[in-house]
Amino acid sequence: MTDDDKTTRAKAIGYLSSVLGYLDPKTLSRQQGFNPSFVQIPLIWHSWVNLICSKVMVIVQFLCDRLEDETGLKETSQGLFALQKSSRFGKEEATLVSSAYRTPITLRSGEFVQ
């Protein structure tokens, strides 16, 4: 997700966003954490889901930081959108995301995106 190759970065962020989007918001409750019996997901995704359950703020911060990279903006936005549906997404996370979207982005061409 931080690889020098922009295609690799976009694919990795897209994969994370797919996992986030696949999860039912009830799967990620603040009180219970991840309940693998509640939803059937591929075994390979279990480690991602456990990380998401315990570290929503860390993932939100990471994705907000990725907004500064013009590569994978669509995938990054999809991940943030998917996370906001989770019951673990609270006021602090919402404030961080809204601030990140208000910050101008400087593209490699030198243009600013508001």
HELIX and SHEET records of a PDB file:
HELIX    1   1 LYS A    6  TYR A   22  1                                  17    
HELIX    2   2 PRO A   25  THR A   27  5                                   3    
HELIX    3   3 LEU A   43  TRP A   45  5                                   3    
HELIX    4   4 HIS A   46  SER A   54  1                                   9    
HELIX    5   5 VAL A   56  ARG A   66  1                                  11    
HELIX    6   6 LEU A   73  GLN A   84  1                                  12    
HELIX    7   7 LYS A   91  ARG A  102  1                                  12    
SHEET    1   A 2 LEU A  28  SER A  29  0                                        
SHEET    2   A 2 GLY A  33  PHE A  34 -1                                        
SHEET    1   B 2 ILE A 105  THR A 106  0                                        
SHEET    2   B 2 PHE A 112  VAL A 113 -1                                        
END                                                                             
